[in-house]
Amino acid sequence: MFIADIRITLKKGVADPEGKNTRKALELLGFTEVSEVKTSKFFSIHLNTADEAAARAQVEKICVALLSNPVINEYSYELRPEKGA
Amino acid sequence: MFIADIRITLKKGVADPEGKNTRKALELLGFTEVSEVKTSKFFSIHLNTADEAAARAQVEKICVALLSNPVINEYSYELRPEKGA
């Protein structure tokens, strides 16, 4: 049993309106030290796979098949064993 | 100059429809090993603050004031120095 912590980020140069608006909102709230905000999505996926290499291959496929859009996204992940499994 | 990597998760017991639908979609795509998917938001915030303690205090305030809803969210973060700063 493994848990994959997958982070889906926007590629460099892709507009991040949510990040820009968050920065503006923080500025209005008085947080003037904030120079940049970037947003990304995070997925924690539990895998019923005993083998780490198999789990890693699955996660790669999942990222490509569903979670990320190769035009605008990049993905990264960390695989960790599930506690008590 | 610090970068704060902030993760906003849903509290235990709070419904995560996006996660549930992602799990269903993965099942339909043949990824039957996936037993659970949890989603969360991720913010990378650049802070023009030289002092780490001050940066940490800022990040705490930012999480409470804007990024997280205490009714449904929990937040965690890691602070790291910005490269080349």
Backbone of each chain as nested JSON, in Angstrom:
{
  "chains": [
    {"id": "A", "residues": [
      {"number": 1, "name": "MET", "atoms": {"N": [0.838, -1.205, 0.0], "CA": [0.0, 0.0, 0.0], "C": [0.876, 1.26, 0.0]}},
      {"number": 2, "name": "PHE", "atoms": {"N": [0.672, 2.08, -0.968], "CA": [1.446, 3.314, -1.057], "C": [0.516, 4.523, -1.172]}},
      {"number": 3, "name": "ILE", "atoms": {"N": [1.029, 5.659, -0.742], "CA": [0.325, 6.918, -0.975], "C": [1.22, 7.76, -1.88]}},
      {"number": 4, "name": "ALA", "atoms": {"N": [0.635, 8.248, -2.97], "CA": [1.364, 9.139, -3.868], "C": [0.872, 10.56, -3.648]}},
      {"number": 5, "name": "ASP", "atoms": {"N": [1.781, 11.457, -3.328], "CA": [1.453, 12.887, -3.206], "C": [1.84, 13.554, -4.516]}},
      {"number": 6, "name": "ILE", "atoms": {"N": [0.821, 13.869, -5.299], "CA": [1.055, 14.377, -6.657], "C": [0.77, 15.874, -6.7]}},
      {"number": 7, "name": "ARG", "atoms": {"N": [1.693, 16.611, -7.273], "CA": [1.504, 18.061, -7.4], "C": [1.449, 18.42, -8.875]}},
      {"number": 8, "name": "ILE", "atoms": {"N": [0.377, 19.086, -9.268], "CA": [0.197, 19.496, -10.663], "C": [0.402, 21.003, -10.738]}},
      {"number": 9, "name": "THR", "atoms": {"N": [1.517, 21.415, -11.331], "CA": [1.824, 22.847, -11.416], "C": [1.588, 23.359, -12.836]}},
      {"number": 10, "name": "LEU", "atoms": {"N": [1.503, 24.668, -12.959], "CA": [1.408, 25.276, -14.283], "C": [2.814, 25.43, -14.85]}},
      {"number": 11, "name": "LYS", "atoms": {"N": [2.95, 25.201, -16.157], "CA": [4.252, 25.401, -16.793], "C": [4.645, 26.879, -16.742]}},
      {"number": 12, "name": "LYS", "atoms": {"N": [5.942, 27.124, -16.846], "CA": [6.423, 28.508, -16.896], "C": [5.793, 29.226, -18.077]}},
      {"number": 13, "name": "GLY", "atoms": {"N": [5.332, 30.44, -17.859], "CA": [4.762, 31.215, -18.95], "C": [3.262, 31.065, -19.073]}},
      {"number": 14, "name": "VAL", "atoms": {"N": [2.691, 30.083, -18.369], "CA": [1.235, 29.919, -18.398], "C": [0.625, 30.855, -17.355]}},
      {"number": 15, "name": "ALA", "atoms": {"N": [-0.416, 31.59, -17.766], "CA": [-1.046, 32.556, -16.87], "C": [-1.649, 31.86, -15.652]}},
      {"number": 16, "name": "ASP", "atoms": {"N": [-1.502, 32.493, -14.493], "CA": [-2.04, 31.951, -13.25], "C": [-2.917, 33.028, -12.593]}},
      {"number": 17, "name": "PRO", "atoms": {"N": [-4.131, 33.245, -13.133], "CA": [-4.986, 34.331, -12.623], "C": [-5.34, 34.17, -11.145]}},
      {"number": 18, "name": "GLU", "atoms": {"N": [-5.5, 32.925, -10.704], "CA": [-5.819, 32.709, -9.289], "C": [-4.659, 33.188, -8.407]}},
      {"number": 19, "name": "GLY", "atoms": {"N": [-3.436, 32.88, -8.842], "CA": [-2.263, 33.333, -8.094], "C": [-2.151, 34.848, -8.08]}},
      {"number": 20, "name": "LYS", "atoms": {"N": [-2.392, 35.453, -9.259], "CA": [-2.297, 36.922, -9.34], "C": [-3.334, 37.59, -8.441]}},
      {"number": 21, "name": "ASN", "atoms": {"N": [-4.552, 37.068, -8.473], "CA": [-5.607, 37.661, -7.646], "C": [-5.347, 37.448, -6.161]}},
      {"number": 22, "name": "THR", "atoms": {"N": [-4.75, 36.304, -5.819], "CA": [-4.398, 36.062, -4.419], "C": [-3.355, 37.081, -3.97]}},
      {"number": 23, "name": "ARG", "atoms": {"N": [-2.377, 37.346, -4.844], "CA": [-1.35, 38.337, -4.506], "C": [-1.978, 39.716, -4.28]}},
      {"number": 24, "name": "LYS", "atoms": {"N": [-2.893, 40.092, -5.191], "CA": [-3.569, 41.386, -5.056], "C": [-4.36, 41.464, -3.757]}},
      {"number": 25, "name": "ALA", "atoms": {"N": [-5.093, 40.387, -3.456], "CA": [-5.899, 40.363, -2.228], "C": [-5.002, 40.498, -1.002]}},
      {"number": 26, "name": "LEU", "atoms": {"N": [-3.843, 39.807, -1.029], "CA": [-2.917, 39.893, 0.104], "C": [-2.365, 41.306, 0.251]}},
      {"number": 27, "name": "GLU", "atoms": {"N": [-2.115, 41.953, -0.903], "CA": [-1.615, 43.332, -0.857], "C": [-2.654, 44.25, -0.212]}},
      {"number": 28, "name": "LEU", "atoms": {"N": [-3.919, 44.059, -0.624], "CA": [-4.999, 44.872, -0.056], "C": [-5.167, 44.619, 1.438]}},
      {"number": 29, "name": "LEU", "atoms": {"N": [-4.842, 43.412, 1.867], "CA": [-4.947, 43.078, 3.295], "C": [-3.723, 43.564, 4.084]}},
      {"number": 30, "name": "GLY", "atoms": {"N": [-2.755, 44.163, 3.377], "CA": [-1.588, 44.723, 4.062], "C": [-0.338, 43.865, 4.002]}},
      {"number": 31, "name": "PHE", "atoms": {"N": [-0.414, 42.719, 3.321], "CA": [0.772, 41.853, 3.219], "C": [1.611, 42.301, 2.016]}},
      {"number": 32, "name": "THR", "atoms": {"N": [2.286, 43.435, 2.189], "CA": [2.996, 44.043, 1.069], "C": [4.325, 43.348, 0.758]}},
      {"number": 33, "name": "GLU", "atoms": {"N": [4.768, 42.443, 1.642], "CA": [6.033, 41.725, 1.403], "C": [5.872, 40.632, 0.353]}},
      {"number": 34, "name": "VAL", "atoms": {"N": [4.63, 40.281, 0.031], "CA": [4.4, 39.178, -0.9], "C": [4.643, 39.651, -2.329]}},
      {"number": 35, "name": "SER", "atoms": {"N": [5.648, 39.081, -2.993], "CA": [5.982, 39.529, -4.342], "C": [5.365, 38.645, -5.415]}},
      {"number": 36, "name": "GLU", "atoms": {"N": [5.054, 37.41, -5.081], "CA": [4.508, 36.504, -6.097], "C": [3.75, 35.367, -5.424]}},
      {"number": 37, "name": "VAL", "atoms": {"N": [2.649, 34.948, -6.067], "CA": [1.901, 33.781, -5.588], "C": [1.66, 32.856, -6.773]}},
      {"number": 38, "name": "LYS", "atoms": {"N": [2.024, 31.597, -6.6], "CA": [1.738, 30.604, -7.634], "C": [0.833, 29.531, -7.04]}},
      {"number": 39, "name": "THR", "atoms": {"N": [-0.174, 29.127, -7.787], "CA": [-1.076, 28.101, -7.285], "C": [-0.826, 26.779, -8.006]}},
      {"number": 40, "name": "SER", "atoms": {"N": [-1.148, 25.702, -7.329], "CA": [-1.12, 24.4, -7.988], "C": [-2.106, 23.469, -7.302]}},
      {"number": 41, "name": "LYS", "atoms": {"N": [-2.371, 22.339, -7.963], "CA": [-3.298, 21.349, -7.411], "C": [-2.501, 20.23, -6.782]}},
      {"number": 42, "name": "PHE", "atoms": {"N": [-3.107, 19.626, -5.781], "CA": [-2.435, 18.558, -5.058], "C": [-3.391, 17.378, -4.908]}},
      {"number": 43, "name": "PHE", "atoms": {"N": [-2.917, 16.185, -5.255], "CA": [-3.729, 14.969, -5.106], "C": [-2.965, 13.966, -4.253]}},
      {"number": 44, "name": "SER", "atoms": {"N": [-3.625, 13.425, -3.239], "CA": [-3.051, 12.296, -2.488], "C": [-3.807, 11.05, -2.912]}},
      {"number": 45, "name": "ILE", "atoms": {"N": [-3.099, 10.116, -3.506], "CA": [-3.744, 8.92, -4.047], "C": [-3.259, 7.682, -3.302]}},
      {"number": 46, "name": "HIS", "atoms": {"N": [-4.206, 6.904, -2.785], "CA": [-3.882, 5.651, -2.093], "C": [-3.91, 4.511, -3.099]}},
      {"number": 47, "name": "LEU", "atoms": {"N": [-2.824, 3.771, -3.155], "CA": [-2.711, 2.681, -4.127], "C": [-2.607, 1.336, -3.428]}},
      {"number": 48, "name": "ASN", "atoms": {"N": [-3.445, 0.389, -3.809], "CA": [-3.368, -0.976, -3.277], "C": [-2.348, -1.787, -4.06]}},
      {"number": 49, "name": "THR", "atoms": {"N": [-1.117, -1.343, -4.018], "CA": [-0.071, -2.029, -4.756], "C": [1.06, -2.324, -3.783]}},
      {"number": 50, "name": "ALA", "atoms": {"N": [1.532, -3.559, -3.758], "CA": [2.568, -3.936, -2.796], "C": [3.954, -3.535, -3.29]}},
      {"number": 51, "name": "ASP", "atoms": {"N": [4.13, -3.508, -4.604], "CA": [5.446, -3.272, -5.198], "C": [5.654, -1.79, -5.503]}},
      {"number": 52, "name": "GLU", "atoms": {"N": [6.778, -1.242, -5.036], "CA": [7.012, 0.193, -5.2], "C": [7.196, 0.579, -6.667]}},
      {"number": 53, "name": "ALA", "atoms": {"N": [7.91, -0.244, -7.422], "CA": [8.14, 0.072, -8.838], "C": [6.815, 0.079, -9.604]}},
      {"number": 54, "name": "ALA", "atoms": {"N": [5.938, -0.877, -9.28], "CA": [4.631, -0.934, -9.931], "C": [3.801, 0.298, -9.575]}},
      {"number": 55, "name": "ALA", "atoms": {"N": [3.868, 0.687, -8.292], "CA": [3.122, 1.862, -7.842], "C": [3.603, 3.11, -8.585]}},
      {"number": 56, "name": "ARG", "atoms": {"N": [4.934, 3.216, -8.713], "CA": [5.517, 4.374, -9.403], "C": [5.046, 4.429, -10.871]}},
      {"number": 57, "name": "ALA", "atoms": {"N": [5.031, 3.276, -11.522], "CA": [4.575, 3.221, -12.913], "C": [3.111, 3.629, -13.024]}},
      {"number": 58, "name": "GLN", "atoms": {"N": [2.302, 3.155, -12.063], "CA": [0.883, 3.519, -12.036], "C": [0.699, 5.033, -11.908]}},
      {"number": 59, "name": "VAL", "atoms": {"N": [1.456, 5.62, -10.979], "CA": [1.311, 7.056, -10.728], "C": [1.677, 7.854, -11.982]}},
      {"number": 60, "name": "GLU", "atoms": {"N": [2.749, 7.446, -12.652], "CA": [3.147, 8.112, -13.898], "C": [1.989, 8.07, -14.907]}},
      {"number": 61, "name": "LYS", "atoms": {"N": [1.399, 6.875, -15.067], "CA": [0.295, 6.711, -16.017], "C": [-0.904, 7.565, -15.619]}},
      {"number": 62, "name": "ILE", "atoms": {"N": [-1.207, 7.59, -14.315], "CA": [-2.354, 8.36, -13.818], "C": [-2.16, 9.85, -14.114]}},
      {"number": 63, "name": "CYS", "atoms": {"N": [-0.948, 10.341, -13.881], "CA": [-0.668, 11.761, -14.135], "C": [-0.879, 12.096, -15.606]}},
      {"number": 64, "name": "VAL", "atoms": {"N": [-0.375, 11.233, -16.468], "CA": [-0.469, 11.497, -17.906], "C": [-1.904, 11.328, -18.403]}},
      {"number": 65, "name": "ALA", "atoms": {"N": [-2.592, 10.284, -17.918], "CA": [-3.908, 9.942, -18.449], "C": [-5.004, 10.884, -17.972]}},
      {"number": 66, "name": "LEU", "atoms": {"N": [-4.898, 11.369, -16.721], "CA": [-6.04, 12.111, -16.182], "C": [-5.677, 13.427, -15.507]}},
      {"number": 67, "name": "LEU", "atoms": {"N": [-4.67, 13.424, -14.665], "CA": [-4.497, 14.573, -13.775], "C": [-3.872, 15.795, -14.428]}},
      {"number": 68, "name": "SER", "atoms": {"N": [-2.974, 15.586, -15.39], "CA": [-2.298, 16.756, -15.944], "C": [-2.602, 16.936, -17.429]}},
      {"number": 69, "name": "ASN", "atoms": {"N": [-2.619, 18.173, -17.826], "CA": [-2.787, 18.539, -19.228], "C": [-1.399, 18.918, -19.753]}},
      {"number": 70, "name": "PRO", "atoms": {"N": [-0.824, 18.12, -20.658], "CA": [0.575, 18.359, -21.058], "C": [0.807, 19.717, -21.724]}},
      {"number": 71, "name": "VAL", "atoms": {"N": [-0.256, 20.359, -22.18], "CA": [-0.1, 21.676, -22.806], "C": [0.272, 22.728, -21.762]}},
      {"number": 72, "name": "ILE", "atoms": {"N": [-0.337, 22.652, -20.6], "CA": [-0.126, 23.712, -19.598], "C": [0.459, 23.232, -18.276]}},
      {"number": 73, "name": "ASN", "atoms": {"N": [0.458, 21.917, -18.044], "CA": [0.855, 21.426, -16.715], "C": [2.172, 20.652, -16.702]}},
      {"number": 74, "name": "GLU", "atoms": {"N": [2.78, 20.666, -15.526], "CA": [3.862, 19.739, -15.21], "C": [3.453, 19.008, -13.946]}},
      {"number": 75, "name": "TYR", "atoms": {"N": [3.932, 17.776, -13.796], "CA": [3.598, 17.065, -12.558], "C": [4.855, 16.59, -11.852]}},
      {"number": 76, "name": "SER", "atoms": {"N": [4.732, 16.484, -10.535], "CA": [5.797, 15.887, -9.739], "C": [5.116, 15.112, -8.63]}},
      {"number": 77, "name": "TYR", "atoms": {"N": [5.79, 14.118, -8.091], "CA": [5.137, 13.353, -7.028], "C": [6.161, 12.725, -6.099]}},
      {"number": 78, "name": "GLU", "atoms": {"N": [5.676, 12.393, -4.92], "CA": [6.459, 11.626, -3.958], "C": [5.644, 10.417, -3.566]}},
      {"number": 79, "name": "LEU", "atoms": {"N": [6.315, 9.281, -3.496], "CA": [5.642, 8.049, -3.13], "C": [6.08, 7.674, -1.719]}},
      {"number": 80, "name": "ARG", "atoms": {"N": [5.116, 7.357, -0.86], "CA": [5.49, 6.93, 0.503], "C": [4.629, 5.746, 0.91]}},
      {"number": 81, "name": "PRO", "atoms": {"N": [5.192, 4.821, 1.696], "CA": [4.395, 3.671, 2.135], "C": [3.296, 4.125, 3.086]}},
      {"number": 82, "name": "GLU", "atoms": {"N": [2.148, 3.473, 2.995], "CA": [1.05, 3.841, 3.894], "C": [1.329, 3.259, 5.269]}},
      {"number": 83, "name": "LYS", "atoms": {"N": [1.121, 4.061, 6.312], "CA": [1.362, 3.597, 7.686], "C": [0.385, 2.493, 8.039]}},
      {"number": 84, "name": "GLY", "atoms": {"N": [0.879, 1.493, 8.743], "CA": [0.017, 0.413, 9.214], "C": [-0.369, -0.559, 8.124]}},
      {"number": 85, "name": "ALA", "atoms": {"N": [0.243, -0.43, 6.94], "CA": [-0.127, -1.332, 5.844], "C": [0.934, -2.431, 5.702]}}
    ]},
    {"id": "B", "residues": [
      {"number": 1, "name": "MET", "atoms": {"N": [14.717, 36.799, 1.521], "CA": [13.689, 36.328, 0.587], "C": [13.38, 34.859, 0.839]}},
      {"number": 2, "name": "PHE", "atoms": {"N": [12.141, 34.575, 1.121], "CA": [11.732, 33.212, 1.399], "C": [10.585, 32.805, 0.473]}},
      {"number": 3, "name": "ILE", "atoms": {"N": [10.493, 31.498, 0.246], "CA": [9.322, 30.967, -0.446], "C": [8.594, 30.061, 0.534]}},
      {"number": 4, "name": "ALA", "atoms": {"N": [7.3, 30.289, 0.677], "CA": [6.487, 29.439, 1.541], "C": [5.645, 28.527, 0.656]}},
      {"number": 5, "name": "ASP", "atoms": {"N": [5.769, 27.221, 0.851], "CA": [4.931, 26.257, 0.148], "C": [3.796, 25.872, 1.081]}},
      {"number": 6, "name": "ILE", "atoms": {"N": [2.623, 26.405, 0.772], "CA": [1.477, 26.247, 1.672], "C": [0.493, 25.243, 1.086]}},
      {"number": 7, "name": "ARG", "atoms": {"N": [0.083, 24.298, 1.907], "CA": [-0.891, 23.31, 1.457], "C": [-2.166, 23.45, 2.274]}},
      {"number": 8, "name": "ILE", "atoms": {"N": [-3.28, 23.643, 1.574], "CA": [-4.577, 23.799, 2.234], "C": [-5.368, 22.508, 2.016]}},
      {"number": 9, "name": "THR", "atoms": {"N": [-5.537, 21.734, 3.069], "CA": [-6.262, 20.468, 2.949], "C": [-7.654, 20.585, 3.558]}},
      {"number": 10, "name": "LEU", "atoms": {"N": [-8.498, 19.632, 3.214], "CA": [-9.822, 19.569, 3.834], "C": [-9.703, 18.826, 5.157]}},
      {"number": 11, "name": "LYS", "atoms": {"N": [-10.451, 19.283, 6.166], "CA": [-10.451, 18.58, 7.444], "C": [-11.051, 17.197, 7.283]}},
      {"number": 12, "name": "LYS", "atoms": {"N": [-10.709, 16.308, 8.195], "CA": [-11.292, 14.972, 8.188], "C": [-12.811, 15.074, 8.316]}},
      {"number": 13, "name": "GLY", "atoms": {"N": [-13.525, 14.316, 7.509], "CA": [-14.979, 14.319, 7.597], "C": [-15.632, 15.292, 6.637]}},
      {"number": 14, "name": "VAL", "atoms": {"N": [-14.849, 16.202, 6.058], "CA": [-15.408, 17.144, 5.085], "C": [-15.444, 16.461, 3.705]}},
      {"number": 15, "name": "ALA", "atoms": {"N": [-16.574, 16.555, 3.043], "CA": [-16.747, 15.893, 1.743], "C": [-15.754, 16.439, 0.717]}},
      {"number": 16, "name": "ASP", "atoms": {"N": [-15.218, 15.552, -0.094], "CA": [-14.259, 15.93, -1.126], "C": [-14.77, 15.393, -2.468]}},
      {"number": 17, "name": "PRO", "atoms": {"N": [-15.79, 16.038, -3.054], "CA": [-16.392, 15.519, -4.284], "C": [-15.404, 15.429, -5.444]}},
      {"number": 18, "name": "GLU", "atoms": {"N": [-14.47, 16.36, -5.513], "CA": [-13.47, 16.32, -6.581], "C": [-12.608, 15.064, -6.449]}},
      {"number": 19, "name": "GLY", "atoms": {"N": [-12.222, 14.754, -5.235], "CA": [-11.432, 13.553, -4.991], "C": [-12.215, 12.29, -5.332]}},
      {"number": 20, "name": "LYS", "atoms": {"N": [-13.48, 12.257, -4.92], "CA": [-14.321, 11.085, -5.208], "C": [-14.494, 10.879, -6.696]}},
      {"number": 21, "name": "ASN", "atoms": {"N": [-14.747, 11.974, -7.413], "CA": [-14.938, 11.86, -8.862], "C": [-13.649, 11.477, -9.572]}},
      {"number": 22, "name": "THR", "atoms": {"N": [-12.524, 11.962, -9.05], "CA": [-11.229, 11.572, -9.623], "C": [-11.025, 10.068, -9.448]}},
      {"number": 23, "name": "ARG", "atoms": {"N": [-11.363, 9.553, -8.256], "CA": [-11.223, 8.11, -8.019], "C": [-12.104, 7.314, -8.988]}},
      {"number": 24, "name": "LYS", "atoms": {"N": [-13.357, 7.781, -9.168], "CA": [-14.272, 7.101, -10.099], "C": [-13.724, 7.113, -11.516]}},
      {"number": 25, "name": "ALA", "atoms": {"N": [-13.235, 8.282, -11.934], "CA": [-12.695, 8.404, -13.296], "C": [-11.504, 7.474, -13.482]}},
      {"number": 26, "name": "LEU", "atoms": {"N": [-10.645, 7.378, -12.461], "CA": [-9.483, 6.49, -12.551], "C": [-9.92, 5.03, -12.64]}},
      {"number": 27, "name": "GLU", "atoms": {"N": [-10.985, 4.704, -11.894], "CA": [-11.505, 3.331, -11.944], "C": [-12.003, 3.016, -13.358]}},
      {"number": 28, "name": "LEU", "atoms": {"N": [-12.733, 3.961, -13.935], "CA": [-13.247, 3.768, -15.296], "C": [-12.114, 3.658, -16.31]}},
      {"number": 29, "name": "LEU", "atoms": {"N": [-11.001, 4.307, -16.026], "CA": [-9.833, 4.238, -16.918], "C": [-9.009, 2.967, -16.679]}},
      {"number": 30, "name": "GLY", "atoms": {"N": [-9.421, 2.155, -15.7], "CA": [-8.746, 0.88, -15.471], "C": [-7.771, 0.887, -14.309]}},
      {"number": 31, "name": "PHE", "atoms": {"N": [-7.658, 2.008, -13.606], "CA": [-6.757, 2.059, -12.452], "C": [-7.499, 1.571, -11.217]}},
      {"number": 32, "name": "THR", "atoms": {"N": [-7.712, 0.262, -11.144], "CA": [-8.541, -0.307, -10.079], "C": [-7.804, -0.412, -8.739]}},
      {"number": 33, "name": "GLU", "atoms": {"N": [-6.476, -0.182, -8.755], "CA": [-5.707, -0.248, -7.498], "C": [-5.921, 0.993, -6.63]}},
      {"number": 34, "name": "VAL", "atoms": {"N": [-6.503, 2.045, -7.213], "CA": [-6.661, 3.297, -6.474], "C": [-7.837, 3.175, -5.51]}},
      {"number": 35, "name": "SER", "atoms": {"N": [-7.553, 3.269, -4.195], "CA": [-8.626, 3.095, -3.225], "C": [-9.176, 4.423, -2.717]}},
      {"number": 36, "name": "GLU", "atoms": {"N": [-8.381, 5.483, -2.821], "CA": [-8.842, 6.768, -2.306], "C": [-8.062, 7.905, -2.969]}},
      {"number": 37, "name": "VAL", "atoms": {"N": [-8.764, 9.004, -3.224], "CA": [-8.097, 10.202, -3.747], "C": [-8.53, 11.383, -2.896]}},
      {"number": 38, "name": "LYS", "atoms": {"N": [-7.56, 12.138, -2.409], "CA": [-7.874, 13.366, -1.67], "C": [-7.244, 14.545, -2.398]}},
      {"number": 39, "name": "THR", "atoms": {"N": [-7.994, 15.613, -2.532], "CA": [-7.458, 16.786, -3.222], "C": [-7.13, 17.886, -2.209]}},
      {"number": 40, "name": "SER", "atoms": {"N": [-6.209, 18.743, -2.583], "CA": [-5.939, 19.926, -1.777], "C": [-5.364, 21.019, -2.673]}},
      {"number": 41, "name": "LYS", "atoms": {"N": [-5.318, 22.222, -2.128], "CA": [-4.776, 23.363, -2.862], "C": [-3.36, 23.639, -2.398]}},
      {"number": 42, "name": "PHE", "atoms": {"N": [-2.577, 24.174, -3.301], "CA": [-1.184, 24.444, -2.994], "C": [-0.848, 25.866, -3.445]}},
      {"number": 43, "name": "PHE", "atoms": {"N": [-0.231, 26.641, -2.55], "CA": [0.19, 28.002, -2.885], "C": [1.683, 28.149, -2.615]}},
      {"number": 44, "name": "SER", "atoms": {"N": [2.424, 28.648, -3.601], "CA": [3.821, 29.013, -3.366], "C": [3.891, 30.524, -3.288]}},
      {"number": 45, "name": "ILE", "atoms": {"N": [4.277, 31.023, -2.157], "CA": [4.275, 32.465, -1.927], "C": [5.696, 32.98, -1.719]}},
      {"number": 46, "name": "HIS", "atoms": {"N": [6.094, 33.964, -2.524], "CA": [7.411, 34.587, -2.386], "C": [7.315, 35.781, -1.441]}},
      {"number": 47, "name": "LEU", "atoms": {"N": [8.16, 35.768, -0.426], "CA": [8.11, 36.837, 0.576], "C": [9.403, 37.636, 0.575]}},
      {"number": 48, "name": "ASN", "atoms": {"N": [9.28, 38.967, 0.479], "CA": [10.45, 39.849, 0.568], "C": [10.775, 40.144, 2.019]}},
      {"number": 49, "name": "THR", "atoms": {"N": [11.096, 39.099, 2.757], "CA": [11.396, 39.273, 4.168], "C": [12.744, 38.616, 4.429]}},
      {"number": 50, "name": "ALA", "atoms": {"N": [13.656, 39.324, 5.09], "CA": [14.992, 38.782, 5.319], "C": [15.005, 37.83, 6.505]}},
      {"number": 51, "name": "ASP", "atoms": {"N": [14.129, 38.072, 7.462], "CA": [14.148, 37.324, 8.716], "C": [13.197, 36.132, 8.655]}},
      {"number": 52, "name": "GLU", "atoms": {"N": [13.71, 34.94, 9.013], "CA": [12.894, 33.732, 8.903], "C": [11.718, 33.739, 9.874]}},
      {"number": 53, "name": "ALA", "atoms": {"N": [11.948, 34.191, 11.094], "CA": [10.869, 34.215, 12.082], "C": [9.744, 35.143, 11.628]}},
      {"number": 54, "name": "ALA", "atoms": {"N": [10.13, 36.295, 11.048], "CA": [9.126, 37.242, 10.553], "C": [8.349, 36.632, 9.393]}},
      {"number": 55, "name": "ALA", "atoms": {"N": [9.075, 35.928, 8.517], "CA": [8.43, 35.29, 7.369], "C": [7.415, 34.254, 7.846]}},
      {"number": 56, "name": "ARG", "atoms": {"N": [7.835, 33.473, 8.851], "CA": [6.961, 32.433, 9.396], "C": [5.675, 33.05, 9.982]}},
      {"number": 57, "name": "ALA", "atoms": {"N": [5.84, 34.148, 10.71], "CA": [4.681, 34.818, 11.299], "C": [3.749, 35.336, 10.208]}},
      {"number": 58, "name": "GLN", "atoms": {"N": [4.345, 35.88, 9.124], "CA": [3.556, 36.374, 7.997], "C": [2.737, 35.249, 7.375]}},
      {"number": 59, "name": "VAL", "atoms": {"N": [3.391, 34.113, 7.163], "CA": [2.719, 32.99, 6.501], "C": [1.536, 32.509, 7.346]}},
      {"number": 60, "name": "GLU", "atoms": {"N": [1.745, 32.425, 8.654], "CA": [0.655, 32.021, 9.56], "C": [-0.534, 32.97, 9.397]}},
      {"number": 61, "name": "LYS", "atoms": {"N": [-0.234, 34.281, 9.396], "CA": [-1.292, 35.287, 9.273], "C": [-2.002, 35.164, 7.933]}},
      {"number": 62, "name": "ILE", "atoms": {"N": [-1.221, 34.951, 6.867], "CA": [-1.787, 34.839, 5.511], "C": [-2.738, 33.644, 5.432]}},
      {"number": 63, "name": "CYS", "atoms": {"N": [-2.325, 32.521, 6.009], "CA": [-3.163, 31.316, 5.979], "C": [-4.489, 31.569, 6.675]}},
      {"number": 64, "name": "VAL", "atoms": {"N": [-4.422, 32.217, 7.835], "CA": [-5.628, 32.452, 8.625], "C": [-6.508, 33.509, 7.962]}},
      {"number": 65, "name": "ALA", "atoms": {"N": [-5.88, 34.583, 7.452], "CA": [-6.639, 35.727, 6.944], "C": [-7.281, 35.459, 5.59]}},
      {"number": 66, "name": "LEU", "atoms": {"N": [-6.627, 34.68, 4.731], "CA": [-7.133, 34.566, 3.37], "C": [-7.226, 33.144, 2.837]}},
      {"number": 67, "name": "LEU", "atoms": {"N": [-6.178, 32.347, 3.007], "CA": [-6.102, 31.111, 2.237], "C": [-6.976, 29.983, 2.772]}},
      {"number": 68, "name": "SER", "atoms": {"N": [-7.15, 29.916, 4.077], "CA": [-7.896, 28.772, 4.598], "C": [-9.181, 29.208, 5.286]}},
      {"number": 69, "name": "ASN", "atoms": {"N": [-10.165, 28.346, 5.193], "CA": [-11.434, 28.536, 5.885], "C": [-11.415, 27.616, 7.104]}},
      {"number": 70, "name": "PRO", "atoms": {"N": [-11.388, 28.176, 8.31], "CA": [-11.196, 27.334, 9.497], "C": [-12.313, 26.311, 9.718]}},
      {"number": 71, "name": "VAL", "atoms": {"N": [-13.452, 26.536, 9.091], "CA": [-14.563, 25.581, 9.249], "C": [-14.236, 24.259, 8.548]}},
      {"number": 72, "name": "ILE", "atoms": {"N": [-13.626, 24.336, 7.372], "CA": [-13.413, 23.107, 6.594], "C": [-11.941, 22.801, 6.29]}},
      {"number": 73, "name": "ASN", "atoms": {"N": [-11.057, 23.765, 6.489], "CA": [-9.663, 23.568, 6.044], "C": [-8.661, 23.454, 7.192]}},
      {"number": 74, "name": "GLU", "atoms": {"N": [-7.565, 22.786, 6.874], "CA": [-6.37, 22.828, 7.699], "C": [-5.234, 23.295, 6.809]}},
      {"number": 75, "name": "TYR", "atoms": {"N": [-4.245, 23.944, 7.376], "CA": [-3.124, 24.356, 6.541], "C": [-1.813, 23.851, 7.108]}},
      {"number": 76, "name": "SER", "atoms": {"N": [-0.862, 23.634, 6.217], "CA": [0.491, 23.294, 6.625], "C": [1.411, 23.989, 5.632]}},
      {"number": 77, "name": "TYR", "atoms": {"N": [2.641, 24.239, 6.039], "CA": [3.54, 24.919, 5.108], "C": [4.988, 24.589, 5.406]}},
      {"number": 78, "name": "GLU", "atoms": {"N": [5.802, 24.795, 4.389], "CA": [7.244, 24.696, 4.547], "C": [7.848, 25.993, 4.04]}},
      {"number": 79, "name": "LEU", "atoms": {"N": [8.817, 26.493, 4.797], "CA": [9.47, 27.743, 4.423], "C": [10.866, 27.407, 3.92]}},
      {"number": 80, "name": "ARG", "atoms": {"N": [11.24, 27.951, 2.764], "CA": [12.595, 27.703, 2.269], "C": [13.171, 29.002, 1.719]}},
      {"number": 81, "name": "PRO", "atoms": {"N": [14.49, 29.193, 1.861], "CA": [15.097, 30.409, 1.325], "C": [15.051, 30.405, -0.194]}},
      {"number": 82, "name": "GLU", "atoms": {"N": [14.846, 31.574, -0.783], "CA": [14.801, 31.661, -2.239], "C": [16.225, 31.599, -2.774]}},
      {"number": 83, "name": "LYS", "atoms": {"N": [16.419, 30.785, -3.803], "CA": [17.758, 30.649, -4.401], "C": [18.201, 31.963, -5.031]}},
      {"number": 84, "name": "GLY", "atoms": {"N": [19.476, 32.276, -4.851], "CA": [20.024, 33.48, -5.483], "C": [19.6, 34.762, -4.798]}},
      {"number": 85, "name": "ALA", "atoms": {"N": [18.962, 34.639, -3.612], "CA": [18.509, 35.845, -2.914], "C": [19.498, 36.207, -1.816]}}
    ]}
  ]
}
